[in-house]
């Protein structure tokens, strides 16, 4: 389980831990769906695009509503196929 835990810094330099609950591909890009580890009552997941640079992989926040909706649609399709969708979005 520890392999799925990552630490991210927010805009104020505060470190928080997140669990990578799923990675998926949409529109020829890879995305990570993250849930906060310390906030067990959190109901919304965070979505990041996984980009590559010369130092390796990095998580990029989504700033485009259309890109976000594409990821949500792919996520919902995957959950429907697995019978896991409870009609909630992140």
C-alpha positions in Angstrom: 0.0 0.0 0.0 2.8 2.4 0.8 3.9 2.3 -2.9 0.7 4.1 -3.8 1.3 7.0 -1.3 2.9 10.2 -2.7 3.6 13.6 -1.1 2.7 16.8 -2.8 3.5 20.4 -1.9 0.6 23.0 -2.1 1.1 26.6 -3.2 2.0 27.5 0.4 4.7 24.9 0.6 2.6 22.6 2.9 3.3 18.9 2.3 0.3 16.5 2.1 0.1 12.8 1.4 -2.1 11.4 -1.2 -3.0 7.8 -2.3 -2.9 7.1 -6.0 -6.2 5.3 -6.4 -6.1 4.9 -10.2 -4.1 5.8 -13.2 -5.8 5.9 -16.6 -5.2 7.0 -20.2 -7.5 9.4 -21.9 -6.9 11.2 -25.2 -3.4 9.7 -25.5 -2.3 11.2 -22.1 -1.9 9.5 -18.7 -3.7 10.8 -15.6 -3.6 10.0 -11.9 -6.6 10.1 -9.6 -5.5 11.0 -6.0 -7.3 11.0 -2.7 -5.9 12.7 0.4 -4.6 10.2 3.0 -5.1 12.4 6.1 -8.7 13.5 5.3 -10.7 10.3 5.5 -13.9 12.3 5.0 -12.8 13.7 1.7 -15.4 13.0 -1.0 -13.6 14.5 -4.0 -10.6 13.1 -5.7 -7.9 15.2 -7.4 -7.0 14.7 -11.0 -3.5 15.3 -12.4 -2.0 14.7 -15.8 1.2 12.8 -15.7 3.8 14.5 -17.9 7.4 13.6 -18.6 10.4 15.9 -18.5 14.2 15.2 -18.5 14.0 14.5 -14.7 11.2 11.9 -15.0 7.4 12.0 -14.3 5.6 15.0 -12.8 2.0 15.6 -11.9 0.4 18.6 -13.5 -2.9 20.0 -12.2 -5.7 20.2 -14.8 -6.7 23.7 -15.6 -9.0 23.0 -18.5 -12.6 22.0 -17.9 -12.8 20.1 -21.1 -9.8 18.0 -20.3 -11.2 17.3 -16.8 -14.5 16.2 -18.3 -12.7 13.8 -20.7 -11.0 12.2 -17.7 -14.2 12.0 -15.7 -16.0 10.3 -18.6 -13.2 7.7 -19.0 -13.2 7.1 -15.3 -17.0 6.6 -15.2 -16.8 4.2 -18.2 -14.1 2.2 -16.4 -16.2 2.0 -13.2 -19.3 1.0 -15.2 -17.4 -1.8 -16.9 -16.2 -3.0 -13.5 -19.6 -2.6 -11.9 -18.1 -0.2 -9.4 -19.9 3.0 -10.4 -22.2 4.5 -7.8 -23.0 7.5 -10.0 -20.8 9.9 -8.1 -18.1 12.0 -9.8 -14.9 13.3 -8.3 
